[in-house]
Amino acid sequence: MLTMTVPAQFETQLRHIAEIEKTPTNDLIDMALATFIEDYLDSKAIKETWQAVERGEEKLLTMAEVKRRLDELDN
């Protein structure tokens, strides 16, 4: 288990939000960490994909190309 110290400013804001949402502060912290981790992993995947595009290993498609290819799959 990880223990952390929350700065007073954040603690006050968390308690306020917890009261409004009628949710324990621990649940809010869990949600915030889950969102941070998901965003971090998404960002990392985007960076890796962009690097693959720059190396010529991946290709970007326009929305028109994507729609055309999807239409071809339907036929």
C-alpha positions as a Python dict, from the first residue, in 0.01 Angstrom:
ca = {
    (1, 'M'): (0, 0, 0),
    (2, 'L'): (120, 347, -88),
    (3, 'T'): (89, 636, 153),
    (4, 'M'): (109, 996, 44),
    (5, 'T'): (91, 1342, 195),
    (6, 'V'): (-164, 1568, 28),
    (7, 'P'): (-87, 1942, 33),
    (8, 'A'): (-335, 2138, 246),
    (9, 'Q'): (-475, 2319, -59),
    (10, 'F'): (-563, 1990, -228),
    (11, 'E'): (-700, 1841, 91),
    (12, 'T'): (-939, 2134, 131),
    (13, 'Q'): (-1052, 2106, -229),
    (14, 'L'): (-1090, 1728, -203),
    (15, 'R'): (-1301, 1755, 110),
    (16, 'H'): (-1520, 2017, -57),
    (17, 'I'): (-1570, 1802, -368),
    (18, 'A'): (-1632, 1495, -153),
    (19, 'E'): (-1909, 1679, 28),
    (20, 'I'): (-2069, 1793, -297),
    (21, 'E'): (-2044, 1448, -458),
    (22, 'K'): (-2119, 1260, -136),
    (23, 'T'): (-1813, 1046, -208),
    (24, 'P'): (-1526, 954, 25),
    (25, 'T'): (-1206, 1149, -40),
    (26, 'N'): (-1019, 820, -89),
    (27, 'D'): (-1251, 736, -380),
    (28, 'L'): (-1182, 1076, -536),
    (29, 'I'): (-808, 1018, -503),
    (30, 'D'): (-846, 671, -659),
    (31, 'M'): (-1040, 819, -952),
    (32, 'A'): (-782, 1095, -998),
    (33, 'L'): (-494, 848, -999),
    (34, 'A'): (-676, 614, -1238),
    (35, 'T'): (-738, 907, -1475),
    (36, 'F'): (-376, 1020, -1450),
    (37, 'I'): (-243, 671, -1523),
    (38, 'E'): (-481, 623, -1817),
    (39, 'D'): (-385, 964, -1961),
    (40, 'Y'): (-15, 888, -1911),
    (41, 'L'): (-40, 554, -2089),
    (42, 'D'): (-246, 708, -2373),
    (43, 'S'): (13, 983, -2411),
    (44, 'K'): (295, 730, -2420),
    (45, 'A'): (115, 523, -2686),
    (46, 'I'): (54, 834, -2896),
    (47, 'K'): (420, 933, -2872),
    (48, 'E'): (533, 583, -2974),
    (49, 'T'): (289, 577, -3266),
    (50, 'W'): (399, 921, -3383),
    (51, 'Q'): (763, 808, -3372),
    (52, 'A'): (667, 506, -3585),
    (53, 'V'): (501, 742, -3834),
    (54, 'E'): (815, 954, -3846),
    (55, 'R'): (1024, 641, -3912),
    (56, 'G'): (786, 542, -4192),
    (57, 'E'): (665, 230, -4009),
    (58, 'E'): (309, 361, -3976),
    (59, 'K'): (97, 569, -4211),
    (60, 'L'): (-154, 842, -4131),
    (61, 'L'): (-486, 838, -4312),
    (62, 'T'): (-725, 1122, -4378),
    (63, 'M'): (-1082, 1087, -4253),
    (64, 'A'): (-1192, 1048, -4616),
    (65, 'E'): (-953, 753, -4657),
    (66, 'V'): (-1078, 591, -4338),
    (67, 'K'): (-1441, 629, -4449),
    (68, 'R'): (-1359, 489, -4794),
    (69, 'R'): (-1187, 186, -4643),
    (70, 'L'): (-1476, 128, -4404),
    (71, 'D'): (-1721, 148, -4692),
    (72, 'E'): (-1512, -109, -4881),
    (73, 'L'): (-1537, -345, -4583),
    (74, 'D'): (-1917, -315, -4584),
    (75, 'N'): (-1935, -419, -4950),
}
